[in-house]
Amino acid sequence: MARLSRPLGMDHMETNHIDANDTPDAGGASTLRIAVAGGTGTLGRHVVDELRARGHNVRVLSRSSAECPVDLSTGEGLEAALAGCDVVVDAANSVSPRAMRATLVDGTKHLVAAERAAGVAHHVCVSIVGCDRVPMPYYKVKVAQENAVMTGPVPWTIVRATQFHELIAGVFTATVRARVLLAPRNVIMQPMAAVEAARAVADAAEADPRHGRIEAAGPERTDLHTLAATWRATTARRAALVPAPIPGRMGRALRAGHLASTHPDARGVVGFAEWLGERSPGGHVA
C-alpha cells in the first residue's frame, strides 16, 4: 500500500493555458507529455502542480484556455489539444443536473475518441470510492463515466478517491449560515486532502495502464457527525449539530461505509482536523 507524503506547502495557483512547461525536456527520457482535463478545478490544479513538479510537460485543457480551448460536451478542440500527448488525466467535473452527463459521460466518449486518433497511450479517469454502491444521481453518472472508459479504445486506469476535505468543509460552510449543521450519526467517511489525492493520480499517470481501479483514501475512518463537530470547534462557528437521519437505501449505504475504503492502494496522512488547522493562522478557516 502506498503511503502519501504530507502536502508540499505550495501556493497552488489555477492555470488556464499552456506555458513554457509544455516544451520537450531535452534530457528527460522519462518525461511525459500529459494533458489534464479539468486542470483548474479542486483536484485538477493539484494534479497539474504535482506532475510539473515531477518534470513532466503538462497541458491544461479548459474552456477558458486561450491556447488550448476545449469543450468536452461537444468534443470541440480536443483533436488539437491532444496532439503529441502520451497520457490524458480526466479530472473534469460537473455537478449541474443538466450538464453532468454531457460533461462526464459524453465528454469521456469524446475524449477517448480523440485520444485514439492522437495516439494517446493511457487514459486516467478520476472517480469516487463507492460510486457504484451509493444510490445518488451524481454517482450513477460517475459509474456511467467509468463504463465509458472501460469500454473505450484507449488503455486505462481509474483512480477512485474518497471525499475531499475541501468538499466536506465547503458543505459545512454553506449549511452553517442557518445556524444549523446537519450531521447524521453513523455516516461513515474517510476524507482526504485533494493535494494528496493528486499524488495518487500522478502516480497512476506515470505508471502503465492498469485496466483496473486504484483506490485512494484518507488516514481516518470516522463519521459525518464527528467531522461536523471537529469543523465547528476548529472554525469557532456557532451552530447546533442536528443528527438528522438519512432514510432509505441511501442511508443504509452510507451507514455501511461504502464511501470509505477498507484497503486503499494509497492512503493520505493529513486528517480533517489537521487540514482545517492549516487553512489559516490561528487554526480557523479563512
Secondary structure, 3 states (H helix, E strand, C coil): CEECCCCCCCCCCCCCCCCHHHCCCCCCCCCCEEEEECCCCCCHHHHHHHHHHCCCEEEEEECCCCCCECECCCCECHHHHCCCCCEEEECCCCCCCCCHHHHHHHHHHHHHHHHHHHCCCEEEEEEECCCCCCCCHHHHHHHHHHHHHHCCCCCEEEEEECCEHHHHHHHHHHHHHHCEEECCCCCEECCECHHHHHHHHHHHHHCCCCCCEEEEECCCCEEHHHHHHHHHHHHCCCCEEECCCCCHHHHHHHHCCCCCCCCCCEECCCCHHHHHHCCCHHHCCC
